[in-house]
């Protein structure tokens, strides 16, 4: 049996896909090996050669197909047990002409020989490298080859892998730092209010995200509750979220501390117009955010709000009647000339209200059905008697039971109950 001529034509690539290729992707998928006993052969390739089982299933014809993958590379072996007397049965026990590449034929020869692998040709030098020949339990023979050009490629790929791994570790560290930094942007404390129990939660679909909620002291016994959803996802949305939060907080703290300019407290529409202007000036032209801003008076239980293109807030009255606070303006950040109107609502003891982002209502199940507003309302009615932190957890649990697969969008809610 002569060894295959490899030389400069051999490639050690694990995968030959190159980004930017224009021609259609083609590579060797599997090689069929005919055997008498699939279980015996499976044990040989798995236990003695160290291959992994890629699949073990039956074809529509009922024929069992066992597919094994070597530790490296992309091509696989498919073990077929043909019917006795068939043409394929006659192929058992013949040279397969299949060559396995290794970094050291002599070392792999010693390792496999100790595991009981039979070699019909011990390692020998060739013009292009070294080769050996081994057999499986049915006498099917294979080459084991070591080629200098291929080994150089293996080393090059090993160095690329190490560099890629280091880059991925650095990127993962940077993402974790970004996650921790963004987590600090959410409320770290919750001021105690006399007439309102409240809580917020944000469960991000990625390491960082674009959903935003906040609790802001506005002075004069008034308190701000904010929820928003930034356009886009991931890191870009997280940066925009930080931008919006900084503008809103800075303007609230600046003007609420200057009583002769009663900006945030008495004219929330002017506050939001300033936020919109700054957001337009400091972000790309396509960036925008839906935003729900509510100002709550802790003495009178009066709620003034601006719904800037956001989903309607839900208010469940103590008599179980439901009311929705719909949009009062368009989204923030798209137009410099932007008008905002403010709605007003009187709350009473026992009323419960919920703000949320579309990651709640647009979560979908395997049938591609959305969780939707109706399911959210039903869940709110079922759990309305619970304290607001527990109420939030129950609402999130209902969404996750409905949509147990991978989360596709940030899930953010604020729940509050009038004492």
Buried (B, 14 or more C-beta within 10 A) or exposed (E): EEBBEBBEEBEBBEEEEEEEEEEEEEEEEBEBBBBBEBEBBBEBBBEBBEBEEEEEEEEEEEEEBBBBBBEEBBEBBBBBBBEEEEEEEEBBBEBBEBBBBBBEBEEBBEBBBEEEBBBEBEBEEBEBBBBBBBBBBBBBBBBBBBBBBBBEBBEEBEEEEEEEEEEEEEEEEEBEEBBEEBEEBBBEEEEEBEBBBBBBBBBBBBBBBBBBBBBBBBBBBBBBBBBBBBBBBBBBBBBBBBBBBEBBBEBBBEBBEEEEBBBBBBBBBBBBBBBBBBBBEBBEEEBBBBBBBBBBBBEEBBBBBBBBBBBBBBBBBBEEEEBEBEBBBBBBBBEEEBEBEBBEBEBEEBBBBBBBBBBBBBBBEEEEEBBBBEBBBEBBEEBBEBEBBEBBBBBBEBBBEBBEEEBBBBBBBBBBBBE
